[in-house]
């Protein structure tokens, strides 16, 4: 065995080791600035119903220095922000997406709520599915300073050529005043198992070449 074939073997073995390690349920994070630690709303697409409703705050973050705040002072409106069209080319039908975040705040009385909603996006607009995570308003603590962690699984059932969208908000009924804080927002998908197959396929090709 010459030095060249030895090094080829080493590279192939390293490739397989890498492929096997990444196939073991590693997760890809799809959000940008889900922890608000840029100190601004980079990564968040905003839909305010009045000026100045959405901001970052250093007051009682769940982690780090900053949390996001949606303080909706307009009755009968939904002040929302989104991690919009994330994961294009990284998320596929059959993937189990894990969505998690921390929330605290207070609901306007009467009729204030906050929802987390998730959408499967088509390229060019429209969706192939979506809905309210957990099917109900977020069950936040009665203490507006106490954080609650929410975690949801969503299995992709349709076309996600436009990626996926996570939408969080502060929604009012007849009275204004739903004031929501969010932090540690995360949307992850498993790394594709096909990466391991590519590694093994490459090894098979090398083996075939050595025999030739
Ligand atoms: Ca934070």
Boltz pocket constraint, residues with backbone or C-beta under 6 A from the ligand:
constraints:
  - pocket:
      binder: B
      contacts: [[A, 35], [A, 36], [A, 37], [A, 61], [A, 62], [A, 63], [A, 64], [A, 65], [A, 66], [A, 67], [A, 183], [A, 184]]
      max_distance: 6.0
